[in-house]
Amino acid sequence: QVQLVESGGGLVQAGGSLRLSCSTSGRTFSAYTMGWFRQAPGKERDFVAAITWSGNTYDADSVKGRFTTSRDNAKNTVYLQMNSLKPEDTAVYYCAASYRLSTTQRVGVYTAYDYWGQGTQVTVSS
């Protein structure tokens, strides 16, 4: 069984930074794609960023230039560095994993991922 656990969320003022971590267990860390999504209350789940096993990254337009995702396979961990945070970034952030090669061409689609973490709250005050 694959387990994902997000951490690093919290309360920060606009313009500040946070780094989220997603640790994995239960399987070797060889997922083809690791994705980040976020969901605000009453809103749909939105794509944030993704990274493939080879290190190719993808960013949503809303976070491009502000967020950076990376992975450390030796530590079984994926990171999301969030800079220049805005109030509209407030949401629960989830990491997700896919072991399907096809996900590398659908990184922004939540149904392309098979395993999800429990989420971590990020709140940005104005």
C-alpha positions in Angstrom: 0.0 0.0 0.0 1.3 3.4 -0.9 1.0 6.2 1.7 1.6 9.9 1.2 1.8 12.4 4.0 2.0 16.2 3.4 3.5 18.6 5.9 4.7 22.2 6.2 1.5 24.1 5.9 0.6 26.9 8.2 -0.4 30.6 8.4 1.7 33.2 6.6 1.3 36.8 5.5 1.0 37.8 1.9 4.4 37.9 0.3 5.8 35.3 2.6 7.0 31.8 1.8 6.4 28.2 2.8 7.8 24.9 1.9 5.6 21.8 1.7 6.9 18.3 1.9 5.3 15.1 0.8 6.8 11.9 2.2 6.1 8.5 0.8 6.1 5.0 2.2 4.9 1.5 1.4 6.5 1.3 -1.9 9.8 2.2 -3.5 9.8 5.9 -4.6 9.8 5.3 -8.3 6.5 7.0 -9.3 6.6 8.3 -12.8 4.8 11.5 -11.7 4.2 13.3 -8.5 1.6 16.1 -8.5 0.5 18.9 -6.3 -3.2 20.0 -6.2 -5.1 22.4 -4.0 -8.7 22.9 -3.0 -10.4 25.8 -1.2 -13.7 25.3 0.6 -16.5 25.1 -1.9 -14.1 25.1 -4.8 -12.9 22.4 -7.2 -9.6 20.8 -6.9 -7.0 22.7 -9.0 -3.7 21.6 -10.4 -0.6 23.4 -8.9 2.6 21.7 -10.1 4.0 18.3 -11.0 7.3 16.6 -11.4 8.2 13.4 -13.3 10.7 10.8 -12.1 13.3 12.3 -14.4 12.9 15.8 -13.0 10.7 17.4 -15.6 8.5 20.0 -14.0 5.1 21.6 -14.8 3.4 24.6 -13.3 0.0 26.0 -13.4 -0.2 29.5 -14.8 -1.5 30.8 -11.5 1.7 29.8 -9.7 4.3 30.1 -12.4 7.4 32.0 -11.3 6.4 31.7 -7.6 6.2 28.0 -6.8 8.9 25.4 -7.5 8.5 21.6 -7.1 11.4 19.2 -6.7 12.0 15.6 -5.6 14.6 13.7 -3.7 14.2 10.0 -4.5 16.8 9.0 -2.0 14.6 10.5 0.8 11.3 9.4 -0.8 10.2 13.0 -0.6 8.7 15.7 -2.9 8.8 19.4 -2.1 6.8 22.4 -3.1 8.6 25.7 -2.4 6.0 28.5 -2.4 7.2 32.1 -2.6 5.4 35.4 -2.9 2.3 33.9 -1.5 -1.1 35.6 -2.1 -4.4 35.3 -0.2 -5.8 33.4 -3.2 -3.3 30.7 -2.6 -5.2 29.8 0.6 -6.3 26.1 0.3 -5.7 22.6 1.4 -2.7 21.3 -0.5 -2.5 17.7 -1.6 0.3 15.6 -3.1 -0.5 12.7 -5.4 1.4 9.9 -7.1 1.1 7.9 -10.2 3.0 4.9 -11.3 1.4 5.0 -14.8 3.6 6.3 -17.6 0.5 7.8 -19.2 0.2 10.4 -16.4 3.3 12.2 -17.7 1.1 13.5 -20.5 -1.8 14.4 -18.2 0.0 15.9 -15.2 -2.8 18.5 -14.6 -5.6 16.0 -14.5 -6.5 14.8 -11.0 -8.0 11.5 -12.3 -4.5 10.6 -13.7 -3.2 10.0 -10.1 -3.8 6.9 -8.1 -2.6 7.8 -4.6 -3.3 10.9 -2.5 -2.1 12.4 0.8 -4.4 13.7 3.5 -3.6 17.3 2.7 -2.1 20.2 4.6 -3.7 23.6 5.2 -2.1 26.8 3.8 -3.6 30.1 4.9 -2.3 33.4 3.5 -3.5 36.5 5.2 -3.8 39.9 3.5 
